Amino acid sequence: MPGRLARSLLRETAGLYVLGVATICLLQSVDMLSVLARFLVQNEATPADTGRLLLYKVPWFLHLGLPVAVVFAVLLACGRMAKDSELKAAYAAGIPPRTLFWPLVAFGVAVGVVSFLNNGFLEARAEAAYQAKVDEYLYVRPPAELQVNVAYAVDGGVFYASRMRSEPADPARARLSGVLVVEPDGAVLAALDGEWDSEERVWRLFAAERTPPGGVPAGVGAVSVPFALEATPAQTLARPAELPLDALLARLRTVAAAGGDTRELRYDLHRRLADAFSAPIFAAFAAAIALRVRGREAGFAWTIVLMVLFWAVWVLSGDLFSSGALGPVVAAWLTPVAAAAGAAVVAARTLPR
């Protein structure tokens, strides 16, 4: 009897989950549809290409749709059972809430695995394809990737460029502006322009000045400085959102080993993992509440409340990271940690019944 009831609940939850994912993706696509409509008219894109752009954005919609729809499905499924007095009958028959709680958490774990694959690999490849298709219409040639205030510590020296721009025609080279190199002996090389050649592993400074420790600047013309970073500009300057998880991890290790700024990379990595891991936590929170609700209306009301709360914390954590108020790891995991705390409190009141 308990197993049959749990399977029945999971079947109903799965059906509502598909509806929830579709609804959340549709809501997220409203703004995107207006953007694509303007793109279709202003850039004379074909309907096929416009449809392809929308398809490329589906993994981005699923990034939040997959875990958040768990709340929708669990609360409405349990709300329906409460309305029809199935939960009351089950409790009267001696079936404890935990008999239904843990299968719902397992459902959340399964959703988390799917979310991990989407966030870690599918979304990044789709984003790269989306950007490449947009660039075909907006530019005669693909735009160069750009980073500002880039710094590395390599082989005892410090390498800084106020702007680093990739060369679309040559992924092994990048243009440098506002270049400053501190050599291991303390001498400082400065130049307005330069070049990073990853094949020869050097930074070339044009019309450079060299200032020895305690000395005065002296012009040295063009000079090459060894720069043993094991990556190309194309790899280093690619947007984190367009890197699959394995490539993102490799880039994070490379930049960290070179003493570069890894803040954005770590945030993107942990955000993907945290958002996927949110699914079983959301399932636990929703299940702990759902097994106490008295009807479908209460389940629907709690669905709205929890989804708004989760969305608000998710947006707030991103804003706090952008402002520098929170570090990348804390900001990325704030939402699932807060949800886990809430789930623990509610579950402690629900499961012992």
C-alpha positions as CSV (number, residue, x, y, z in Angstrom):
1,M,0.0,0.0,0.0
2,P,2.7,2.6,0.9
3,G,4.7,1.8,-2.2
4,R,1.7,2.0,-4.5
5,L,0.7,5.3,-3.0
6,A,4.2,6.7,-3.5
7,R,4.3,5.5,-7.1
8,S,0.9,7.1,-7.8
9,L,2.1,10.4,-6.3
10,L,5.3,10.3,-8.4
11,R,3.3,9.6,-11.6
12,E,1.1,12.6,-10.9
13,T,4.1,14.8,-10.0
14,A,5.9,13.8,-13.2
15,G,3.0,14.9,-15.3
16,L,2.6,18.2,-13.6
17,Y,6.4,18.7,-13.7
18,V,6.4,18.6,-17.5
19,L,3.6,21.1,-17.5
20,G,5.5,23.3,-15.0
21,V,8.7,23.2,-17.1
22,A,6.8,24.2,-20.2
23,T,5.1,27.0,-18.4
24,I,8.2,28.5,-16.9
25,C,10.1,28.3,-20.2
26,L,7.2,30.0,-21.9
27,L,7.2,32.8,-19.3
28,Q,10.9,33.3,-19.8
29,S,10.6,33.3,-23.5
30,V,8.3,36.4,-23.6
31,D,11.1,38.9,-23.6
32,M,13.2,36.8,-26.0
33,L,10.3,36.6,-28.5
34,S,10.2,40.4,-28.7
35,V,14.0,40.6,-29.2
36,L,13.8,38.0,-32.0
37,A,10.9,39.8,-33.6
38,R,13.0,43.0,-33.9
39,F,15.9,40.9,-35.1
40,L,13.7,39.4,-37.8
41,V,12.5,42.8,-39.0
42,Q,15.6,44.9,-38.6
43,N,18.3,42.5,-39.7
44,E,16.2,40.7,-42.3
45,A,16.8,37.3,-40.7
46,T,15.0,34.4,-42.2
47,P,12.2,32.7,-40.2
48,A,14.3,29.6,-40.1
49,D,17.2,31.4,-38.5
50,T,15.0,33.2,-36.1
51,G,13.5,29.8,-35.0
52,R,17.0,28.4,-34.7
53,L,18.0,31.3,-32.4
54,L,15.0,30.6,-30.2
55,L,15.9,26.9,-30.1
56,Y,19.4,27.8,-29.0
57,K,17.9,29.6,-26.0
58,V,15.9,26.6,-24.8
59,P,18.8,25.3,-22.5
60,W,19.0,28.8,-21.0
61,F,15.3,28.7,-20.2
62,L,15.7,25.2,-18.7
63,H,18.5,26.4,-16.5
64,L,15.9,27.7,-14.0
65,G,12.9,25.9,-15.4
66,L,14.1,22.4,-14.5
67,P,14.7,23.0,-10.8
68,V,11.9,25.5,-10.1
69,A,9.3,23.4,-11.8
70,V,9.8,20.8,-9.1
71,V,8.1,23.2,-6.6
72,F,5.2,23.6,-8.9
73,A,4.7,19.8,-9.5
74,V,5.2,18.6,-5.9
75,L,2.9,21.2,-4.3
76,L,0.1,20.8,-6.8
77,A,0.2,17.0,-6.8
78,C,0.1,16.8,-3.0
79,G,-2.5,19.6,-2.9
80,R,-4.7,17.5,-5.2
81,M,-4.3,14.4,-2.9
82,A,-5.1,16.6,0.1
83,K,-8.2,17.9,-1.5
84,D,-9.4,14.4,-2.2
85,S,-8.6,13.4,1.3
86,E,-6.0,10.8,0.1
87,L,-3.3,12.2,2.4
88,K,-5.7,12.2,5.4
89,A,-6.7,8.6,4.6
90,A,-3.0,7.6,4.3
91,Y,-2.1,9.1,7.6
92,A,-5.1,7.5,9.3
93,A,-4.0,4.1,7.9
94,G,-0.6,4.6,9.6
95,I,1.4,5.7,6.6
96,P,3.9,8.3,7.9
97,P,4.7,11.4,5.8
98,R,8.3,10.3,5.3
99,T,7.0,7.4,3.1
100,L,6.0,10.0,0.6
101,F,8.7,12.6,1.4
102,W,11.7,10.6,0.3
103,P,10.4,9.5,-3.1
104,L,9.7,13.2,-3.9
105,V,13.3,14.0,-2.9
106,A,14.5,11.2,-5.1
107,F,12.5,12.8,-7.9
108,G,14.4,16.0,-7.2
109,V,17.7,14.2,-7.4
110,A,16.8,12.9,-10.8
111,V,15.9,16.4,-12.0
112,G,19.2,17.6,-10.5
113,V,21.2,15.2,-12.7
114,V,19.4,16.4,-15.8
115,S,19.9,20.0,-14.7
116,F,23.6,19.3,-14.2
117,L,24.0,18.0,-17.8
118,N,22.0,21.0,-19.1
119,N,23.8,23.7,-17.1
120,G,27.3,22.1,-17.5
121,F,27.4,21.2,-21.1
122,L,24.3,21.8,-23.3
123,E,23.6,25.4,-22.3
124,A,27.2,26.6,-23.0
125,R,27.3,25.0,-26.4
126,A,23.8,26.4,-27.3
127,E,24.9,29.9,-26.1
128,A,28.0,29.8,-28.3
129,A,25.9,28.7,-31.3
130,Y,23.4,31.4,-30.5
131,Q,26.1,34.1,-30.4
132,A,27.7,32.8,-33.6
133,K,24.4,33.0,-35.5
134,V,23.7,36.5,-34.2
135,D,27.2,37.6,-35.2
136,E,26.6,36.4,-38.8
137,Y,23.9,39.0,-39.2
138,L,25.5,41.9,-37.2
139,Y,29.1,41.8,-38.3
140,V,31.0,41.4,-41.5
141,R,33.5,39.4,-39.5
142,P,33.1,38.0,-36.0
143,P,33.8,40.6,-33.2
144,A,37.0,40.2,-31.2
145,E,36.7,39.1,-27.6
146,L,37.8,41.8,-25.1
147,Q,38.8,41.9,-21.5
148,V,39.9,44.9,-19.5
149,N,42.4,45.2,-16.6
150,V,43.9,41.7,-17.2
151,A,46.8,40.7,-14.9
152,Y,48.9,37.5,-14.5
153,A,51.7,36.4,-12.3
154,V,54.0,34.1,-14.4
155,D,57.5,32.8,-13.6
156,G,58.1,35.5,-11.0
157,G,56.9,38.4,-13.1
158,V,53.7,40.4,-13.3
159,F,52.0,41.0,-16.6
160,Y,49.2,43.6,-16.9
161,A,47.2,45.0,-19.8
162,S,44.4,47.6,-19.5
163,R,42.8,46.0,-22.6
164,M,43.3,42.7,-24.2
165,R,41.5,42.0,-27.5
166,S,41.7,38.7,-29.4
167,E,42.5,38.5,-33.1
168,P,39.5,36.8,-34.9
169,A,41.7,35.8,-37.8
170,D,44.4,34.3,-35.5
171,P,43.3,32.7,-32.3
172,A,46.9,32.4,-31.1
173,R,47.4,36.2,-30.9
174,A,45.8,39.1,-29.0
175,R,46.3,42.9,-29.1
176,L,47.4,44.6,-25.9
177,S,46.9,48.1,-24.8
178,G,48.3,49.9,-21.7
179,V,50.9,47.2,-21.1
180,L,52.9,47.0,-17.9
181,V,55.4,44.1,-17.1
182,V,57.3,43.8,-13.8
183,E,60.3,41.5,-14.4
184,P,61.6,39.2,-11.7
185,D,64.5,41.5,-10.9
186,G,62.0,44.4,-10.2
187,A,62.5,46.2,-13.5
188,V,59.4,47.7,-15.1
189,L,58.6,47.6,-18.8
190,A,55.8,49.9,-20.0
191,A,54.2,50.4,-23.4
192,L,51.1,51.8,-24.9
193,D,50.7,48.8,-27.3
194,G,51.7,45.3,-27.5
195,E,50.9,41.8,-28.6
196,W,50.5,38.4,-27.0
197,D,51.8,35.5,-29.2
198,S,50.8,32.2,-27.6
199,E,52.7,30.1,-30.1
200,E,56.0,31.7,-29.2
201,R,54.8,32.3,-25.6
202,V,55.8,35.9,-25.5
203,W,54.4,39.4,-24.9
204,R,55.8,41.8,-27.5
205,L,55.9,45.4,-26.3
206,F,56.2,48.1,-29.0
207,A,58.0,51.4,-28.3
208,A,58.6,50.2,-24.7
209,E,60.3,52.0,-21.8
210,R,62.3,50.1,-19.2
211,T,62.7,51.4,-15.6
212,P,65.4,49.5,-13.6
213,P,64.9,49.3,-9.8
214,G,65.7,52.8,-8.4
215,G,66.6,54.0,-11.9
216,V,65.1,56.3,-14.6
217,P,63.0,55.2,-17.6
218,A,64.8,54.6,-20.8
219,G,63.4,53.7,-24.2
220,V,64.2,50.2,-25.4
221,G,62.0,50.0,-28.5
222,A,60.3,46.7,-29.3
223,V,61.0,44.0,-26.8
224,S,59.8,40.4,-26.2
225,V,59.1,39.1,-22.7
226,P,58.6,35.3,-22.1
227,F,55.0,34.6,-21.1
228,A,54.6,30.9,-20.4
229,L,50.9,30.7,-20.1
230,E,49.6,27.3,-21.4
231,A,46.6,28.7,-23.2
232,T,45.7,30.7,-26.3
233,P,44.0,34.1,-26.3
234,A,40.9,32.5,-27.9
235,Q,40.7,30.1,-24.9
236,T,41.4,32.8,-22.3
237,L,39.1,35.5,-23.6
238,A,36.1,33.3,-24.5
239,R,33.0,34.1,-22.4
240,P,32.6,31.7,-19.4
241,A,28.9,31.3,-20.4
242,E,30.0,29.7,-23.7
243,L,32.4,27.2,-22.1
244,P,31.2,23.7,-21.3
245,L,32.0,22.6,-17.8
246,D,35.2,20.7,-18.6
247,A,36.6,23.7,-20.6
248,L,35.5,26.1,-17.9
249,L,37.4,24.0,-15.3
250,A,40.5,23.8,-17.5
251,R,40.4,27.6,-18.0
252,L,39.9,28.2,-14.3
253,R,43.0,26.1,-13.4
254,T,45.1,27.8,-16.1
255,V,44.2,31.3,-15.0
256,A,44.6,30.5,-11.3
257,A,48.0,29.0,-12.0
258,A,49.0,32.2,-13.8
259,G,47.8,34.4,-10.9
260,G,45.0,35.8,-12.9
261,D,41.6,37.0,-11.7
262,T,39.3,33.9,-11.3
263,R,36.4,35.6,-9.6
264,E,34.0,35.5,-12.6
265,L,35.1,32.0,-13.6
266,R,34.5,30.6,-10.1
267,Y,31.1,32.3,-9.8
268,D,30.0,30.8,-13.2
269,L,31.2,27.4,-12.2
270,H,29.6,27.3,-8.8
271,R,26.4,28.9,-10.1
272,R,25.9,26.1,-12.6
273,L,26.5,23.5,-9.9
274,A,24.4,25.2,-7.3
275,D,21.4,25.7,-9.6
276,A,21.5,22.0,-10.5
277,F,21.9,21.0,-6.9
278,S,18.9,23.2,-6.0
279,A,16.4,20.7,-7.5
280,P,16.5,18.1,-4.7
281,I,16.5,20.9,-2.1
282,F,13.5,22.5,-3.7
283,A,11.8,19.1,-3.8
284,A,12.5,18.6,-0.1
285,F,11.2,22.0,0.8
286,A,8.1,21.7,-1.4
287,A,7.4,18.1,-0.1
288,A,7.7,19.1,3.5
289,I,5.1,21.8,3.0
290,A,3.0,19.9,0.6
291,L,2.5,17.0,3.0
292,R,0.9,19.5,5.4
293,V,-1.4,21.4,3.0
294,R,-5.2,20.9,3.1
295,G,-6.1,21.4,-0.5
296,R,-5.2,22.3,-4.1
297,E,-5.7,26.0,-3.4
298,A,-3.3,26.0,-0.5
299,G,-0.8,24.0,-2.7
300,F,-1.1,26.6,-5.5
301,A,-0.7,29.5,-3.1
302,W,2.5,28.0,-1.6
303,T,3.7,27.3,-5.1
304,I,3.6,31.1,-5.9
305,V,5.1,32.0,-2.6
306,L,8.1,29.6,-2.9
307,M,8.8,30.4,-6.5
308,V,8.8,34.1,-5.9
309,L,11.1,33.7,-2.8
310,F,13.5,31.4,-4.7
311,W,13.6,33.8,-7.6
312,A,14.1,36.9,-5.4
313,V,17.0,35.2,-3.5
314,W,18.6,34.0,-6.8
315,V,18.5,37.5,-8.3
316,L,19.7,39.1,-5.1
317,S,22.7,36.8,-4.8
318,G,23.7,37.7,-8.4
319,D,23.4,41.4,-7.6
320,L,25.4,41.1,-4.4
321,F,28.2,39.3,-6.3
322,S,28.2,41.9,-9.0
323,S,28.5,44.7,-6.4
324,G,31.4,42.8,-4.6
325,A,29.4,42.4,-1.4
326,L,29.6,38.6,-1.7
327,G,32.3,36.3,-2.9
328,P,31.7,34.0,-5.9
329,V,31.2,30.8,-3.9
330,V,28.9,32.3,-1.3
331,A,26.8,34.2,-3.9
332,A,26.4,31.1,-6.1
333,W,25.3,28.8,-3.2
334,L,23.2,31.3,-1.3
335,T,19.9,30.2,-2.8
336,P,20.2,26.4,-2.3
337,V,21.7,26.9,1.2
338,A,18.8,29.2,2.2
339,A,16.3,26.7,0.7
340,A,18.0,23.9,2.6
341,A,17.7,25.7,5.9
342,G,14.0,26.3,5.2
343,A,13.5,22.7,4.2
344,A,15.2,21.4,7.3
345,V,12.9,23.5,9.6
346,V,9.7,22.5,7.8
347,A,10.7,18.9,7.5
348,A,11.5,18.7,11.2
349,R,7.9,19.6,11.9
350,T,6.4,17.4,9.2
351,L,8.2,14.0,9.1
352,P,7.8,13.1,12.8
353,R,4.0,13.0,12.4
